[in-house]
Amino acid sequence: MATQLGGPRGGSYESVAVDNSNPGKPVFFVTEDAEDGELRRFEAAHGNGWDALHDEGTTTYLQMFRDGTFAWTDSERIGEQSAKQNYPGLEGIQYLDGKLYFMAKYNYHLFILDLKEMTYTVEKTGLKFYGEGNFDSQPDQNLFGPSRRWMYLTEDGGSTPGVYARHCCESETYYTVFQGTPRVVGRRDSWV
């Protein structure tokens, strides 16, 4: 059975995050992996876990402004335009403590939306790097660890596939957890 989240025509959806701070009205966010793939928000009319996605609710789309603020619009077209201009190629998304963290692979950005203040910050992934390794290709998924102090990011393409970490709330510094390194075995390339 299809859910309300994807809409009637579907899409190239990548990841989903849930704000369940009000279990009676969960809010779902989904990313679409396309150049103009909008960030979609579905506010369920009432809650019952994931079953809320099969019931009534309101779908809106992220619209970002240059002054560091954002809004939710009911126009999918405006959401697509905003995606193409600001956050093309959406990948991973996570919700934590009133903030939404999502990756845009085409411009190598991590966006952090403050859902209460309706403001956002953006940083280039891997720009501030500590220790060995580098994070110089397209960011993919992100996930908070059990302590919620670290956000882990994956990079599955380019020359530096691996898992990286960023302190959740205190700095924009990235660390290598592990990273593939190219080596030649016979005549074929392989990863260690």
N, C-alpha and C positions, 0 to 999 in steps of 0.2 A: 504494500500500500504506500503510495506517495505521501510525502509530508507537505506541510505548508511552507516549509523552509526554502525549498527549491523553486517554488513558483510553477506555473503551468507549462513553461517551456524548458525547464531544466537548465543545465549549464555545466561548466568544467569546474565543479566545486572541489576544493582542496581540503579545508579544515573547518572545524566548528568549535566554538567556545560557548560556555553557558554561564550567565550570571544568575545564580539561584539564591541570591541574598533574600529574596522574597519568594519562598517556595510556592505561594499561591499564584504568583505571576512570573514565571521564569522568562528570561530574555535570552534568546539564542543569537549568535553571530556566526556568519559563514563567509569564508573567503572564496573567490573564484579566480582560478589560475588562467588569466587571459590579460592581454594588454589593457583592455577596458573592462576587466572583471571587477565589478563593484563589490564593496563590503556591504553585506546585507544583514539587517537586524530584524528579527521576528519576535514581537512581544506577544506572548500567549495571553489569551483572555483569562485563563485560569490554569492552575498547575495540576499536574499529575505526572511528574517526571517527564520522560521522553514522550509519553503519550500526549502531552500538551501540543506536540507538533502535528497532531492529526485533528486538531480542533480549531476553533476560531482564534484570530489574532490579527495583529497589524504588522505589515512588512514595510520597512523604510530602508533608505540607502544613505551611506556616508557621503557628505559633501564637505570638503575641506576648504578653508579660506586662508589666504596668505598671511593674515595677522595672527596665526596660531590658534584659531578657533575652528569649530566645526559645528555642523547641524545634521539632523536627520531629515531627509526629504522623502516624499512619497513618489517622486519621479525617478524611475529606473534610469531614464536617459541622462538626467543630471548626475546620478550616481556613477554611471559609466564614464561620463566626461570627466568627473572629478578623479576617478580611478586612473584614467589615461594620463591626466596632467600631473597627478601627485603620487600615486601608489600603484604603478602597473605591475602585473604579475604577482598577485597575492599568493602567499603560501601559508605558513603556520600562524595560528592565532591562539592566544591564551587570555583568560580573565583572572585577575587577582586583585582583591581589595579595592574595588571601584575603578580599576584601570584595565584597559584592553591593550594587549601587546600583540602586534602583528608584523609580519615580514613582507617586504615587497622586493622580489628578486631582480627585476630589471634595473632598478636604480640602487640596489644594495642597501636598503634602508630598513631600520627597525622603527616603527611608529609606536608611540605610547599615548593612548587617549585617556584623559581624565574625564570619566563619564559624568561626574558631579559638576565639575567646573566648566565642562564643554570646551576644554583646551587640549592641545596636543603638542608633543615634542617629537622630534625626529633626529635620528643619528645614523651615520654611515656605519654599517656593520664592520667590526674588526679594525676600525681606524686607530683606536688606542689599544695597543696589544702589549701584554706583559709576558715575558718569557719566550720560550721556543715556539716555533710554528707561526702560521699566518692564516688569516681568514680573508682570502682575496677573491672569492668567487661568489656565486649567487646563494644567498641564504635560503634555507628550505624550511624545516619545521622548528618549532620552539616549544619548550616544556619546562615547567617549574618543578624543581626537585622537591622531595618530601618536606624539607625545612622551610621551603618558600623563600629561601635566601638567594638561591641561584637559579638563573634561567639558563637552560641548556639549549644550544642551537646546533642544527646539523647543516652541513654543506655536502651535497651529494654529487656535485659536478665539478668541472674545472680541474685544476692541478692540486687542489688541497681538500679532498673529501675528508670529512671527519666530524667529530663532536667537539664543540667549544662551549665555554661557560662565560656568563656575564653576571656580575653581582646584581641582584634584583633592583635594589633601590638606591644604592649609594654611589655608584660610579658607572662610567661608560667603558670601563676597561674589560677587555676580553682575554680569556685564558684558553690554552689548548688542553682538552681532556685526552684526546688522541687524534692523530692525523695520518692519513695514508701518505706514503712517499713512493714516488715512481721508481721502479728498477727494471732493468732489462733482464729477462730470463730467456736465453736463446735468442730467438728472433721476435718474440712477442713481448709486449709491455704487460706488466702485472703490477698489482698494488700489494704493499706489505702492511 
